[in-house]
Amino acid sequence: MKTLRIGSGAGYGGDRIEPAIDLIERGNLDYIIFECLAERTISLAQKAKQKDPNKGYNDLFEYRFDKILDALKKNKVKVITNMGAANPKAGAKKCQEMAIEKGIKNLKIAYVEGDDIGEHLNDYMNYQVLETGKPLSSIEGEILSANGYIGCAGIVEALENGADIVITGRVSDPSLALGPLVYEFGWAMDDYERLGKGTWVGHLLECAGQVTGGYFADPGYKDVPDLWNLGFPIIEVDETGDAIVTKLTDTGGMVTTQTVKEQTLYEIQNPHNYFTPDVIADFSQVKVEQVKKDVVRISGASGKKPNSYYKTSVGYHDCYIGEGQISYGGHNALNKAKLAKEILEKRFELVGLEFEEIKFDYIGFNSLYMDTISENMGNYIPNEIRLRVAARVKDLKNAEMVGNEVEALYTNGPYGGGGAVKNIKDIISIASIFVPVDHFQITVGYMEVK
């Protein structure tokens, strides 16, 4: 029976590159996928594209492809990635230029477009926002992007036309792996059982090191060896869609039934009905079996017809967050931090800080759980505290006030403050709507290196 080996090269936009190159060189792979997009990521990419029409792809695109292309010189592995972000065509052009500079021959690069419906967003202002139930027109703030989670069809078309590297925009995460499975095994797009199985494969691969123990690790409870050298996953899939999950030997991490089960449930709103653009996957009857060390057999996923809508993420400029931090040490650290908080509250009132929301934290004491735990800590007295204040504001002027007032504590008391920092974040928020599939026109373009 024919099998296909797919590796994961990245689980998010800023992921490390070494495990991916190790997979290309030693993994005996047919394909490697790089999943590098999140809801906000593509909005930030759209801002970059607005400033420079030749940009808008992933910030680490050139860094990664510098190493990927070198590895591909000796290893025939096909690459599929959504690193094209807001500008897949520009990403493909940059990849072509880099390949030519490296002297690589006979390379075909495809780019998939059509997920971006920003130019037509006025047509959807009456659509209901999933998070709030209100119409999209109720959003306050400049709208920056609108990208639908499209499926694997463009990837399949690219592979049918001989692409070695496929660069996409906002393709659904599991679809990056489902595409080559559909192409290689000739699965029909209405074979929902196999599409459900392939979606499970893609879901396990999409976050890279999470399924090999990275996010599983909890020292003393769930120990994972050599996390500094975490190996990324490989899944070997057969024609039925059942598969083996593993990793390279001599790498850190582990593949167990527990790591696979945790990743299976990750970000799944309902195991019976996991909505994707290609299929509504059903993970409720899956089987996970440990075959041997770092080898887990998976089977039993299924699926049904998708709902004919693409979830579309609309990115908009929401606010700024002004932040300041300062540390206090010694036997009276907490009281000094509390006095600093009181000073800041009065100062913010005096200077007229305008904010929508403000939050003070004593990091190391109550910053994660507020007072629900710290109130029950008895006579515990921390000997070091970091005071953090963050305010949600509408403009830069007010955002700057927050950090400036924290920094002024250096000389204006209480004594002993150190390590003051200030920071301003430009907050991009997301509103989600459902847009009919037939409103998207998916196209595939090609560039060659001869």
NORZI-V570202 format. One record per run of one state. SS is the DSSP state (2 for helix, 1 for strand, 0 for the rest). FROM is the first residue (numbers start at 1). TO is the last residue. If there is no record, write none. Layout:
SS,FROM,TO ; SS,FROM,TO
This chain:
0,1,2 ; 1,3,10 ; 0,11,17 ; 2,18,26 ; 0,27,30 ; 1,31,34 ; 0,35,38 ; 2,39,51 ; 0,52,60 ; 2,61,72 ; 0,73,77 ; 1,78,81 ; 0,82,87 ; 2,88,101 ; 0,102,106 ; 1,107,113 ; 0,114,115 ; 1,116,116 ; 0,117,117 ; 2,118,124 ; 0,125,127 ; 1,128,128 ; 0,129,134 ; 1,135,135 ; 2,136,138 ; 0,139,142 ; 1,143,148 ; 0,149,149 ; 1,150,150 ; 0,151,152 ; 2,153,160 ; 0,161,164 ; 1,165,168 ; 0,169,170 ; 1,171,171 ; 0,172,174 ; 2,175,185 ; 0,186,191 ; 2,192,205 ; 0,206,207 ; 2,208,210 ; 0,211,217 ; 1,218,218 ; 0,219,221 ; 1,222,222 ; 0,223,226 ; 2,227,229 ; 1,230,230 ; 0,231,232 ; 1,233,238 ; 0,239,242 ; 1,243,247 ; 0,248,251 ; 1,252,252 ; 0,253,256 ; 2,257,265 ; 0,266,273 ; 1,274,275 ; 0,276,279 ; 1,280,282 ; 0,283,286 ; 1,287,292 ; 0,293,294 ; 1,295,299 ; 0,300,301 ; 1,302,304 ; 0,305,308 ; 1,309,329 ; 0,330,332 ; 2,333,351 ; 0,352,356 ; 1,357,363 ; 0,364,370 ; 2,371,374 ; 0,375,383 ; 1,384,393 ; 0,394,395 ; 2,396,407 ; 0,408,408 ; 2,409,412 ; 0,413,417 ; 1,418,436 ; 2,437,439 ; 0,440,442 ; 1,443,449 ; 0,450,450
